[in-house]
């Protein structure tokens, strides 16, 4: 198997953050966790909670930047402006339900509200896309729950996207 390409992108989905009205704390927290675990975060951005903006950011990371891992933070709740799961579903080719299932199950152990996340995950080309909650604490906890299987998933996806002769 190939050594994993531990490169990632972080997309913060926040109307207020994209307008400069609120500081992004979850994106930098995720970056710190990833970098401490040997990842290189090669791209990060803040986009409004609009489906076309989220889709464009995800497609750019997967198709143009070819980042093996894209984490989103924010937009996974129950309000009308929480559009990250819908945007993600529209751009992925295959769902990977184990990541959000694990995050919800482990989050529920910490708070009953942990099951209220509508996060999804999936694969587009050679990129794994995973939605995380918007709060710094919840996003960090959820990334911690999936860190171990995530590296194996990156290896599997990378090997699958290499043409076999």
C-alpha positions in Angstrom: 0.0 0.0 0.0 1.1 3.5 -0.6 2.0 5.8 2.3 -0.9 8.1 3.0 -0.8 11.6 1.5 -1.7 13.4 4.7 -2.9 16.7 3.2 -6.1 18.3 4.2 -8.4 21.3 3.6 -10.7 22.9 6.1 -13.9 24.7 5.1 -15.7 26.7 7.7 -19.3 27.2 6.9 -20.6 30.4 8.6 -22.7 33.3 7.4 -21.3 35.6 10.1 -17.8 34.3 9.8 -17.8 34.8 6.0 -18.8 38.5 6.6 -16.2 39.0 9.3 -18.8 39.4 12.1 -17.6 36.3 14.0 -14.1 34.8 14.6 -13.6 31.3 13.3 -12.4 29.2 16.2 -13.4 25.7 15.0 -11.3 25.9 11.8 -8.0 26.8 13.6 -8.8 24.1 16.3 -9.2 21.4 13.6 -5.9 22.6 11.9 -4.1 22.3 15.3 -5.4 18.7 15.8 -4.5 17.6 12.3 -1.0 19.2 12.3 -0.3 17.6 15.7 -1.2 14.2 14.1 1.2 14.7 11.1 -1.2 16.3 8.6 -0.5 19.3 6.4 -3.4 21.7 6.0 -2.8 23.1 2.6 -6.1 25.1 2.2 -8.6 26.7 4.5 -11.5 29.1 3.9 -14.7 30.5 5.3 -17.8 30.4 3.1 -21.4 31.5 3.8 -24.0 28.8 4.5 -25.3 28.9 0.9 -25.5 25.6 -1.0 -23.7 27.0 -4.2 -20.9 28.5 -2.2 -20.3 25.3 -0.2 -20.5 23.1 -3.3 -18.0 25.3 -5.1 -15.6 25.2 -2.2 -15.9 21.4 -2.0 -15.5 20.9 -5.7 -12.4 23.2 -5.8 -10.7 21.2 -3.0 -11.5 17.8 -4.6 -11.2 18.5 -8.3 -8.7 21.3 -8.5 -6.5 21.1 -5.4 -6.9 17.3 -5.2 -6.8 17.3 -1.4 -7.2 13.8 0.0 -9.2 15.1 3.0 -11.7 17.9 3.2 -13.3 18.7 6.6 -16.2 21.1 6.9 -17.2 22.7 10.1 -20.6 24.2 10.6 -23.9 24.2 8.9 -25.0 20.7 10.1 -27.8 21.6 12.5 -31.5 22.0 12.2 -32.0 25.7 11.2 -33.0 26.8 7.7 -29.5 28.1 7.1 -27.8 24.8 7.9 -27.0 23.6 4.4 -23.7 21.8 4.6 -25.1 18.2 4.4 -27.2 19.0 1.3 -24.3 20.7 -0.4 -22.0 17.7 0.5 -24.6 15.2 -0.8 -24.8 17.0 -4.1 -21.1 16.7 -4.8 -20.0 13.4 -3.4 -20.1 10.2 -5.5 -20.4 7.7 -2.7 -21.5 8.1 0.9 -19.3 6.9 3.8 -21.9 6.7 6.6 -19.6 5.2 9.2 -17.9 8.5 10.0 -21.0 10.5 10.9 -22.6 7.4 12.6 -19.5 7.1 14.9 -19.4 10.8 15.6 -23.1 10.9 16.6 -22.8 7.8 18.7 -19.8 9.0 20.6 -21.2 12.6 20.9 -24.4 11.1 22.4 -22.3 9.7 25.2 -21.2 13.3 26.1 -24.6 15.0 25.5 -28.0 13.8 24.3 -27.9 16.6 21.8 -25.1 14.9 20.0 -27.6 13.0 17.8 -28.9 16.3 16.4 -26.1 16.6 13.9 -27.1 16.0 10.3 -23.5 15.6 9.2 -22.7 13.4 6.2 -19.5 12.1 4.7 -18.5 10.8 1.3 -16.0 10.4 -1.4 -15.5 12.5 -4.5 -12.8 11.2 -6.8 -9.8 10.7 -4.5 -11.1 13.0 -1.8 -12.9 12.1 1.4 -15.3 14.9 2.6 -16.5 14.9 6.2 -18.9 17.3 7.8 -18.1 18.3 11.4 -20.2 20.4 13.8 -19.6 24.1 14.0 -18.7 24.6 17.6 -15.0 24.4 18.4 -15.5 21.8 21.1 -17.9 19.6 19.2 -15.8 19.8 16.0 -12.6 18.9 17.9 -14.3 16.0 19.8 -15.8 14.6 16.6 -12.4 14.7 14.7 -10.9 12.9 17.7 -13.5 10.1 17.4 -12.6 9.4 13.7 -8.8 10.1 13.7 -7.7 6.4 13.7 -9.9 5.1 11.0 -9.4 8.2 8.9 -5.8 7.5 8.0 -6.7 4.0 6.9 -9.5 5.5 4.8 -7.1 7.9 3.1 -4.7 4.9 2.3 -7.6 2.9 0.8 -8.9 5.9 -1.2 -5.4 6.8 -2.5 -4.7 3.2 -3.6 -8.1 3.0 -5.3 -7.5 6.2 -7.3 -4.2 4.9 -8.6 -4.5 3.1 -12.0 -3.7 -0.5 -11.5 -1.7 -2.1 -14.3 
